[in-house]
Amino acid sequence: MNFDELFLNRRTCHLFSDQKIPDSLLKEIYDISKFGATSFNAQPLRVVFVNSEAQKKLLLDGLMPGNIEATKSAPVTAIFAYDLNFFEKFNITFPGNDGVKGMFSSNSTLATDTAYRNSTLQAAYFMITARAKGLECGPMSGFYEKVINDNFFAGTNFKVNFLCNLGYKKGEDKYPRLPRLDFDLACKIV
């Protein structure tokens, strides 16, 4: 595994080339990343890949101003969402454990927390896999949640978690790499 390619030499991408991403590559990335671990094998992540002009306009309506230009340049934007009723798929993802479904269906706080946490993990697995497959990523949380949910998830049990522009980088990085916390500022061994 080349950590330079996955982390050390990679940055959030803010300007993308117009090179298209084949649907088959998005499917391949998902089909690899879906094997990342989640608690109870919950797999609450649901993804909408926005690449059509009409859907991109709906997406742009829900973005904060600082994310509009980057999103316009990206050939695809992934809307990473979580399914509040992920436990309804336990017959597929956690077969033979019927009691676990009831644990989540009877406790909406537990279900929401589990869906949010684990969809975030799954989206991170997706982004790492996308980088390994040569794509650049531009994750963002600068959006209006209600607009995105209304435009893309009305009538479902899905809620937006965060967005990520995907594509191939154009030009040099727009911003310098910002500092990261050292181990002793972020971690403690007890």
KEKE-3310 file (N, C-alpha, C; in steps of 0.2 Angstrom, whole numbers, plus 5000, padded with zeros to 4 digits):
npx = (5004:5003:5006:5010:5003:4990:4988:4999:5004:4993:4978:4964:4954:4951:4949:4944:4948:4940:4938:4929:4921:4919:4904:4906:4918:4914:4905:4914:4923:4914:4910:4922:4925:4914:4917:4923:4924:4909:4899:4889:4889:4881:4880:4874:4876:4871:4872:4871:4876:4880:4879:4873:4868:4855:4853:4864:4862:4851:4859:4868:4860:4859:4871:4883:4891:4905:4908:4903:4910:4920:4912:4905:4916:4918:4917:4908:4898:4897:4884:4884:4874:4864:4855:4841:4833:4842:4842:4832:4838:4844:4841:4849:4862:4865:4861:4851:4851:4839:4835:4843:4838:4826:4832:4837:4826:4817:4823:4826:4836:4847:4848:4849:4861:4870:4868:4873:4886:4892:4889:4898:4910:4910:4909:4922:4930:4926:4931:4945:4947:4943:4954:4964:4961:4964:4957:4953:4948:4936:4930:4916:4907:4899:4885:4867:4858:4844:4839:4847:4842:4828:4829:4835:4831:4818:4804:4810:4819:4832:4846:4856:4874:4887:4895:4905:4916:4921:4934:4947:4962:4964:4977:4988:4988:4976:4976:4988:4995:4987:4992:4993:4988:5000:5004:5005:4996:4984:4982:4981:4989:4984)
npy = (4994:5011:5024:5037:5040:5038:5047:5056:5063:5068:5079:5089:5092:5106:5110:5103:5093:5092:5079:5064:5053:5036:5027:5014:5014:5021:5011:5001:5006:5008:4994:4989:4996:4994:4983:4988:4988:4990:4993:4980:4976:4985:4994:5007:5017:5027:5032:5045:5049:5063:5069:5074:5088:5094:5088:5093:5106:5106:5102:5112:5122:5120:5122:5131:5147:5146:5133:5132:5134:5124:5113:5115:5112:5099:5083:5073:5073:5066:5062:5058:5049:5043:5029:5029:5018:5007:4995:4988:4981:4970:4957:4954:4959:4955:4941:4929:4934:4940:4947:4958:4967:4972:4979:4990:4995:4999:5009:5024:5034:5027:5020:5031:5037:5026:5024:5037:5037:5025:5027:5037:5031:5022:5031:5037:5025:5024:5036:5034:5022:5028:5037:5028:5022:5032:5044:5061:5069:5080:5083:5090:5100:5111:5115:5116:5107:5104:5108:5100:5087:5089:5090:5078:5067:5067:5059:5048:5038:5043:5053:5067:5066:5070:5079:5075:5080:5073:5067:5071:5080:5097:5107:5116:5114:5123:5129:5130:5116:5113:5113:5098:5090:5085:5068:5068:5079:5075:5062:5049:5037:5025)
npz = (5000:4996:5005:5002:4990:4994:5005:5010:4999:4994:4992:4997:4983:4973:4961:4946:4931:4915:4912:4911:4922:4921:4924:4927:4934:4946:4951:4953:4963:4973:4975:4980:4991:5000:5008:5019:5037:5047:5061:5067:5054:5048:5037:5032:5023:5009:4992:4981:4965:4957:4941:4930:4921:4925:4938:4944:4945:4954:4965:4966:4971:4984:4990:5000:4996:4995:4990:4978:4965:4964:4964:4952:4943:4945:4938:4944:4959:4974:4984:5000:5010:5024:5029:5039:5042:5040:5046:5041:5031:5037:5035:5024:5027:5040:5042:5051:5063:5070:5082:5083:5074:5080:5091:5085:5078:5088:5095:5091:5093:5095:5082:5073:5077:5075:5061:5056:5061:5055:5042:5039:5041:5030:5019:5020:5018:5004:4999:5001:4993:4981:4979:4978:4966:4957:4957:4962:4977:4984:4998:5007:5019:5018:5015:5013:5023:5023:5010:5002:5007:5004:4990:4985:4993:4996:5003:5007:5019:5020:5024:5021:5024:5021:5007:4992:4980:4965:4954:4942:4945:4940:4936:4948:4966:4975:4987:5001:5010:5025:5043:5053:5068:5079:5086:5100:5103:5099:5103:5116:5126:5136)
capx = (5000:5007:5003:5011:4998:4983:4987:5004:5005:4986:4975:4957:4954:4946:4948:4944:4948:4933:4938:4923:4922:4914:4899:4909:4923:4910:4903:4920:4925:4909:4910:4928:4924:4908:4919:4925:4920:4904:4896:4884:4888:4875:4880:4869:4878:4867:4875:4868:4881:4877:4884:4869:4867:4849:4854:4869:4858:4848:4864:4871:4855:4860:4878:4886:4894:4912:4909:4900:4915:4923:4907:4904:4921:4919:4912:4904:4898:4894:4880:4885:4869:4863:4848:4838:4830:4847:4841:4827:4842:4848:4840:4854:4868:4866:4856:4851:4851:4833:4834:4846:4834:4822:4836:4837:4819:4814:4827:4827:4842:4853:4848:4852:4868:4873:4868:4877:4893:4894:4889:4904:4916:4909:4911:4929:4932:4925:4936:4952:4947:4943:4961:4968:4959:4967:4952:4954:4942:4935:4924:4913:4901:4897:4879:4861:4855:4837:4839:4849:4837:4822:4830:4837:4829:4811:4800:4814:4822:4839:4848:4863:4879:4892:4896:4912:4917:4926:4937:4954:4964:4967:4982:4991:4983:4974:4978:4994:4992:4986:4995:4990:4990:5005:5002:5004:4991:4978:4981:4984:4989:4982)
capy = (5000:5017:5029:5043:5041:5039:5052:5061:5068:5070:5085:5091:5095:5111:5112:5097:5094:5090:5072:5061:5047:5031:5024:5008:5016:5022:5005:4997:5009:5006:4987:4987:5000:4991:4978:4991:4986:4994:4989:4975:4975:4989:4997:5012:5022:5027:5037:5048:5052:5068:5070:5077:5095:5095:5086:5097:5113:5105:5102:5119:5126:5118:5123:5137:5150:5144:5127:5131:5134:5118:5108:5116:5110:5092:5079:5070:5074:5060:5064:5053:5049:5037:5027:5029:5012:5003:4988:4984:4976:4965:4950:4953:4961:4952:4936:4924:4938:4943:4951:4964:4972:4975:4983:4997:4998:5001:5015:5029:5038:5022:5019:5037:5038:5021:5026:5042:5035:5020:5030:5041:5027:5019:5036:5037:5020:5025:5041:5031:5018:5032:5039:5022:5021:5038:5050:5066:5070:5086:5082:5096:5100:5118:5114:5117:5101:5104:5109:5093:5082:5090:5089:5072:5062:5067:5053:5042:5038:5044:5060:5068:5066:5075:5079:5074:5081:5067:5069:5072:5087:5102:5112:5115:5114:5130:5131:5126:5111:5116:5109:5093:5089:5079:5063:5070:5084:5072:5055:5047:5030:5024)
capz = (5000:4995:5009:4999:4986:4997:5011:5011:4994:4991:4996:4995:4977:4972:4953:4942:4924:4912:4911:4913:4926:4919:4929:4929:4939:4952:4954:4955:4969:4978:4976:4984:4998:5004:5012:5025:5043:5050:5067:5066:5047:5046:5030:5031:5017:5003:4988:4975:4961:4953:4936:4925:4922:4928:4945:4947:4947:4961:4970:4967:4975:4991:4992:5002:4991:4995:4987:4971:4959:4964:4962:4945:4940:4946:4934:4948:4966:4978:4990:5005:5015:5028:5029:5045:5042:5038:5050:5037:5027:5041:5032:5019:5029:5046:5042:5056:5070:5070:5088:5082:5070:5085:5095:5082:5076:5094:5098:5085:5094:5093:5075:5070:5079:5071:5054:5055:5062:5051:5035:5039:5040:5023:5015:5021:5014:4997:4997:5000:4987:4975:4978:4975:4959:4953:4957:4967:4981:4988:5003:5010:5023:5017:5011:5017:5024:5021:5003:4999:5008:5000:4982:4983:4997:4998:5003:5009:5026:5019:5026:5019:5029:5018:5000:4990:4973:4963:4947:4940:4946:4935:4938:4955:4972:4975:4994:5004:5015:5032:5048:5056:5075:5081:5090:5107:5104:5097:5106:5123:5127:5143)
cpx = (5004:5004:5004:5005:4991:4982:4992:5005:4998:4983:4968:4958:4949:4945:4949:4945:4941:4933:4933:4925:4917:4910:4902:4914:4919:4908:4908:4922:4920:4909:4917:4927:4919:4910:4923:4921:4915:4901:4890:4883:4882:4875:4875:4870:4873:4870:4871:4874:4878:4882:4880:4868:4861:4850:4859:4866:4855:4853:4867:4866:4856:4867:4879:4890:4901:4913:4906:4905:4918:4919:4905:4909:4921:4914:4907:4904:4894:4890:4880:4879:4868:4856:4846:4835:4835:4845:4836:4831:4846:4847:4846:4861:4870:4861:4857:4851:4845:4832:4837:4842:4829:4826:4836:4830:4815:4817:4830:4834:4848:4853:4851:4859:4872:4874:4873:4884:4896:4894:4896:4910:4915:4911:4918:4932:4931:4930:4943:4952:4947:4950:4965:4967:4961:4962:4955:4947:4942:4929:4922:4907:4897:4891:4873:4857:4848:4836:4841:4844:4831:4823:4832:4834:4822:4807:4804:4816:4829:4840:4855:4868:4884:4892:4903:4912:4922:4928:4944:4956:4966:4971:4985:4986:4982:4976:4984:4991:4992:4990:4990:4992:4995:5001:5000:4999:4984:4977:4984:4984:4989:4983)
cpy = (5006:5023:5036:5045:5042:5045:5058:5066:5070:5076:5085:5094:5100:5113:5105:5098:5091:5083:5068:5055:5042:5028:5018:5009:5017:5016:5001:4999:5007:4998:4985:4990:4997:4986:4981:4989:4992:4990:4986:4974:4979:4992:5002:5017:5021:5033:5039:5051:5056:5070:5074:5084:5097:5094:5091:5104:5112:5105:5108:5123:5125:5119:5130:5140:5147:5137:5126:5130:5127:5112:5109:5112:5102:5088:5075:5072:5069:5064:5058:5054:5043:5036:5026:5022:5006:4996:4984:4979:4971:4958:4949:4954:4957:4946:4932:4928:4943:4948:4958:4969:4976:4980:4990:5000:5001:5007:5019:5032:5033:5021:5025:5038:5032:5022:5031:5040:5031:5022:5034:5037:5024:5025:5037:5031:5021:5030:5038:5026:5022:5035:5034:5020:5027:5044:5055:5067:5077:5086:5089:5095:5107:5117:5115:5111:5100:5104:5102:5088:5083:5088:5082:5066:5062:5061:5047:5043:5040:5052:5061:5069:5071:5074:5078:5075:5075:5069:5068:5079:5091:5107:5111:5116:5122:5133:5127:5121:5114:5111:5104:5093:5084:5074:5065:5075:5080:5065:5054:5040:5029:5016)
cpz = (5000:4999:5006:4994:4989:5002:5010:5005:4991:4996:4994:4988:4976:4965:4950:4935:4921:4910:4914:4918:4924:4925:4931:4934:4946:4955:4956:4962:4975:4980:4980:4991:5002:5009:5018:5031:5045:5056:5065:5058:5044:5039:5028:5026:5011:4999:4982:4971:4956:4947:4930:4926:4926:4936:4948:4949:4953:4966:4972:4971:4982:4994:4995:4997:4990:4991:4980:4965:4959:4962:4955:4941:4940:4942:4938:4956:4969:4984:4995:5010:5019:5028:5036:5047:5040:5041:5046:5032:5030:5038:5027:5022:5036:5047:5048:5063:5070:5076:5087:5079:5075:5089:5092:5080:5082:5098:5092:5086:5092:5086:5071:5071:5075:5064:5052:5055:5057:5043:5034:5037:5033:5018:5014:5017:5006:4995:4996:4994:4981:4973:4975:4968:4954:4953:4963:4971:4984:4992:5006:5014:5022:5012:5016:5017:5021:5014:5000:5000:5004:4992:4980:4987:5000:4998:5005:5016:5025:5021:5024:5025:5027:5010:4998:4982:4971:4955:4947:4941:4940:4938:4945:4960:4973:4982:4997:5009:5022:5037:5050:5063:5075:5086:5097:5109:5103:5101:5113:5123:5134:5145)
residu = (MET:ASN:PHE:ASP:GLU:LEU:PHE:LEU:ASN:ARG:ARG:THR:CYS:HIS:LEU:PHE:SER:ASP:GLN:LYS:ILE:PRO:ASP:SER:LEU:LEU:LYS:GLU:ILE:TYR:ASP:ILE:SER:LYS:PHE:GLY:ALA:THR:SER:PHE:ASN:ALA:GLN:PRO:LEU:ARG:VAL:VAL:PHE:VAL:ASN:SER:GLU:ALA:GLN:LYS:LYS:LEU:LEU:LEU:ASP:GLY:LEU:MET:PRO:GLY:ASN:ILE:GLU:ALA:THR:LYS:SER:ALA:PRO:VAL:THR:ALA:ILE:PHE:ALA:TYR:ASP:LEU:ASN:PHE:PHE:GLU:LYS:PHE:ASN:ILE:THR:PHE:PRO:GLY:ASN:ASP:GLY:VAL:LYS:GLY:MET:PHE:SER:SER:ASN:SER:THR:LEU:ALA:THR:ASP:THR:ALA:TYR:ARG:ASN:SER:THR:LEU:GLN:ALA:ALA:TYR:PHE:MET:ILE:THR:ALA:ARG:ALA:LYS:GLY:LEU:GLU:CYS:GLY:PRO:MET:SER:GLY:PHE:TYR:GLU:LYS:VAL:ILE:ASN:ASP:ASN:PHE:PHE:ALA:GLY:THR:ASN:PHE:LYS:VAL:ASN:PHE:LEU:CYS:ASN:LEU:GLY:TYR:LYS:LYS:GLY:GLU:ASP:LYS:TYR:PRO:ARG:LEU:PRO:ARG:LEU:ASP:PHE:ASP:LEU:ALA:CYS:LYS:ILE:VAL)
# end
